[in-house]
Amino acid sequence: MNAADATSTRPYLIRALYEWCMDNGFTPYLAVVADDSVQVPREFVKDGEIVLNVSPDATSGLLLGNELIEFKARFGGVAREILVPVSRVIAIYARENGQGMAFPSPAASEKTDPAPAAERSGARAPGLSAVESGHVPDTEDAPPPPPSGGRPTLTRIK
C-alpha cells in the first residue's frame, strides 16, 4: 500500500484529541465548514462555519467514524440529528484552553492542491498545524488575543 491508498489520518486524530479532552475533563469542540454536505441547524451557521460542542453532556449517540461524525443534540431546546463528514472538520479543540488541532479547510485544500480529488480524501502531515496554546473567548464580542511567541492560536467560531 502506498501513501495515496492509505486512509486519512483526520478521523484518527479527531478521535485521539476527543479522548484527550475527555481524559482531562475538557469540553471538546469541533469547528466545521457548513456546506451542503453537512447536516446542522443552519440558523447557527456563521460565515459558513459552525462550532459544535461534542461532549457527552451535549450529545446523544455520538459516533466518530472514519467518514462521518453522527450525533443528536439540542439546539434551542429542539433535538436535532447532526451529520458531519470528517473531511469538513477544520479543528477539534478544548473549550477551556484552546488546545487541539486545526486541519486545512476543505475549500482551501481543493483550490491549492493539484492532486486529483481521489487523493485529497484526507489530511496530510504538512497541512496540519497543532494548536499548542491559545485562548478561546467565551463571548462572541470578545476580541481574539494577540499572537504570542509565534505559536498558532485557535479562535472559537460561533
GIMO-V568533 format. One record per backbone hydrogen bond with DSSP energy under -0.5 kcal/mol. NH is the residue of the N-H (numbers start at 1). CO is the residue of the C=O. If there is no record, write none. Layout:
nh=[NH,NH]
co=[CO,CO]
This chain:
nh=[5,6,6,9,13,14,15,16,17,18,19,20,21,22,23,24,25,26,28,29,30,31,32,32,33,34,34,35,38,39,40,42,44,45,46,49,50,52,54,54,58,59,60,63,65,65,69,70,70,71,72,73,74,75,78,79,80,82,82,83,84,86,88,89,90,91,92,93,94,95,98,100,101,102,103,109,110,111,112,113,114,119,120,120,121,127,128,128,129,131,132,133,137,142,151,158]
co=[2,2,3,123,9,10,11,12,13,14,15,16,17,18,19,20,22,21,26,93,52,91,30,50,88,32,48,33,35,83,38,40,41,42,49,46,32,30,28,52,55,55,72,70,63,68,84,63,68,82,60,80,58,78,75,77,73,71,80,39,69,67,85,86,31,31,101,29,99,27,94,131,92,129,90,105,106,107,108,109,112,116,116,117,118,124,124,125,102,100,130,152,135,139,148,156]
